[in-house]
Amino acid sequence: MKKQNNGMKSGLYYVLAVLAMVLVVYFVFGPNNTQSPDITYSKFSEQLKEGKVKGFSVQPSNGAYTISGEYNSKQKVKSDGLSILGSTEITTTKFTTIVLPNDSTLAEVNALAKESKTDVTIKPESNSGLWISLIASFLPIVILVFFFYMMMGQGGQGGGNGRVMNFGKSKAKEADKKANKIRFSDVAGAEEEKQELVEVVEFLKDPRRFLEIGARIPAGVLLEGPPGTGKTLLAKAVAGEAGVPFYSISGSDFVEMFVGVGASRVRDLFETAKKNAPSIIFIDEIDAVGRQRGAGMGGGHDEREQTLNQMLVEMDGFSGNEGVIVIAATNRSDVLDPALLRPGRFDRQILVGRPDVKGREAILKVHARNKPLADDVDLKVVAQQTPGFAGADLENVLNEAALVAARRNKKKIDASDIDEAEDRVIAGPAKKDRVVSQKERKMVAYHEAGHTICGLVLSDARVVHKVTIVPRGRAGGYMIALPKEDRFLMTKDEMFQQIVGLLGGRTAEEVIFDVQSTGASNDFEQATAMARSMVTEYGMSDKLGPVQYEGNHQVFVGRDYGQTKAYSEQVAYQIDEEVRAILNKAHAKAREIIEEYHEKHQLIAEKLLEFETLDARSIKSLFETGEMPKDVTENQFPSEKAATFEEAKRAADERDAQKQAEEKQEEAKETKENSDSKETPTE
């Protein structure tokens, strides 16, 4: 149907273009052009008497007679028509005039022609003039209708089938069961979340089992959680598993340029879903239209609020919503309207959080299905090395590892490739070509060694995994400390130890070089935020007591507008003093550790200057025995010994040339074998 409409549009366009061209040709080359100017009848009769006219023709046209003729020589005449050049005096050999259709005039013209012996030609009346006049009359109207039709077609493209009255139609698309190949088996690390959605799918397939016991299926399921945790992937799996119509739409698709379109599209979407019930509606990024009402600072009509009101009515209003289940996804559930989250609308709010170590291992196994892994790759170890990573981060790690392995001309992904991929995702690619002075390089080495020593001495819950002075991203160097196990709670002592570890870098600079550099800015940012949260959110201050001052982070500016803080200026001063006291205490503890373990701190820094990167085994050996492991080589981190662009390009060209030479050898070998088989005599 859409192709037919496009064909009609293009056909009408070509017809109008041809008509316009005909009119242009007529007006340029027709009888009213500048080559045949119009003259008065008196002028014509005068010139005819004087014998200046060589010949003329008489033709009936639109109730009068048109006389078109030619002079014996060029004449300067005054044209009655409009002159383009601004002058009515023109020189021409042709002329045109119009006479009245009566017998006396024709007789006079005939007599003058006989007297001056001028040739006269009589022509029949032409029908083309009638058609041209009709086209000239109706063409402007047709053009206006055509442009109005095209304009309304463009304006209604957001609706159904591009029609003007369908801009209020929903743009939701029914999922193609054949194209969507994602199933619940492709979603790992979210077992509880899958079970909740499996129950929804089972109800739609066999509702009697639930209805017999008096159960009511949830009207809506809200998937909330950080970005990259697999909310949309879960919805795709539901679409792949469900044997019912599945309509997907984004929250931003409801609201466009026309007022009231959002509410109209919501109505149309639910009407379509109800006609095909049981069915599922999936709204991605519902916070685009589901934001809390009345939270802005200004007044006036808000189109999004009308869309939200219509959605509230459709999900659980007066008419009901039988057989339609709404699944929505958002990572900003804190901004959604409370009326949208109540039972009866979104009965289930499923938190799709970051996976634990077991979930990360399962996710890695799913994404490693089509990737050849070497024997030294243990996905369980990779899962332990990536705490806090979401599903999208883990997929990116394996993809980066595959790219690194291909860049190194490997057939399989080994442990060094995955280690490099983790560093790339965390801090960015290594900037080996950056020019760093020896003084700055030494300062960075002692800075990172300070973090390492504090982490080794204090951290019971965290293990130093890696330390490097190779620049990556904005960091001149960094130290990675991983938790021994996934934890969801932290004690006051553990948070204080982390602050001590963060301040260890600056403290090492002060102890060794007696300077303060800008390299510790990010350390201070993290340490200050952690100390402030200890005081204002977690009640870990002896002076201020177990009181929460800043726990509820308000996302709307308008709600707190004109309201006073929840605490006085005196308490604000005490909060600042307590945060400063925690940081000063942690700074003193870090100085005490670095001065006590001065020799080991210096040893780790020297080995960093030599090897640039130390892994967990090397760090532990240096701290306990003072020596590097015997099997550690300088080339254990090949990605951080990166070549320049020219060297890398040269190596790639050499690999390509070698590959082409091998292919040519294979072709020559096959050609020789084929020729040998042909020359073999047959009996």
JOMO-V36988 format. One record per run of one state. SS is the DSSP state (helix for helix, strand for strand, loop for the rest). FROM is the first residue (numbers start at 1). TO is the last residue. If there is no record, write none. Layout:
ss=SS from=FROM to=TO
ss=SS from=FROM to=TO
//
This chain:
ss=loop from=1 to=1
ss=helix from=2 to=29
ss=loop from=30 to=36
ss=strand from=37 to=38
ss=loop from=39 to=40
ss=helix from=41 to=49
ss=loop from=50 to=52
ss=strand from=53 to=61
ss=loop from=62 to=63
ss=strand from=64 to=78
ss=loop from=79 to=88
ss=strand from=89 to=99
ss=loop from=100 to=102
ss=helix from=103 to=115
ss=loop from=116 to=118
ss=strand from=119 to=123
ss=loop from=124 to=127
ss=helix from=128 to=155
ss=loop from=156 to=163
ss=helix from=164 to=166
ss=loop from=167 to=172
ss=strand from=173 to=174
ss=loop from=175 to=183
ss=helix from=184 to=186
ss=loop from=187 to=190
ss=helix from=191 to=205
ss=loop from=206 to=207
ss=helix from=208 to=211
ss=loop from=212 to=219
ss=strand from=220 to=224
ss=loop from=225 to=230
ss=helix from=231 to=241
ss=loop from=242 to=244
ss=strand from=245 to=250
ss=helix from=251 to=253
ss=loop from=254 to=260
ss=helix from=261 to=275
ss=loop from=276 to=278
ss=strand from=279 to=284
ss=loop from=285 to=285
ss=helix from=286 to=288
ss=loop from=289 to=290
ss=strand from=291 to=291
ss=loop from=292 to=302
ss=helix from=303 to=316
ss=loop from=317 to=323
ss=strand from=324 to=330
ss=loop from=331 to=332
ss=helix from=333 to=335
ss=strand from=336 to=336
ss=loop from=337 to=337
ss=helix from=338 to=341
ss=loop from=342 to=347
ss=strand from=348 to=351
ss=loop from=352 to=356
ss=helix from=357 to=367
ss=loop from=368 to=372
ss=strand from=373 to=373
ss=loop from=374 to=378
ss=helix from=379 to=384
ss=loop from=385 to=390
ss=helix from=391 to=407
ss=loop from=408 to=412
ss=strand from=413 to=413
ss=loop from=414 to=414
ss=helix from=415 to=427
ss=loop from=428 to=429
ss=strand from=430 to=430
ss=loop from=431 to=437
ss=helix from=438 to=458
ss=loop from=459 to=461
ss=strand from=462 to=468
ss=loop from=469 to=471
ss=strand from=472 to=472
ss=loop from=473 to=474
ss=strand from=475 to=475
ss=loop from=476 to=477
ss=strand from=478 to=483
ss=loop from=484 to=491
ss=helix from=492 to=512
ss=loop from=513 to=517
ss=helix from=518 to=536
ss=loop from=537 to=568
ss=helix from=569 to=596
ss=loop from=597 to=597
ss=helix from=598 to=611
ss=loop from=612 to=612
ss=strand from=613 to=615
ss=helix from=616 to=624
ss=loop from=625 to=637
ss=helix from=638 to=641
ss=loop from=642 to=644
ss=helix from=645 to=679
ss=loop from=680 to=683
//
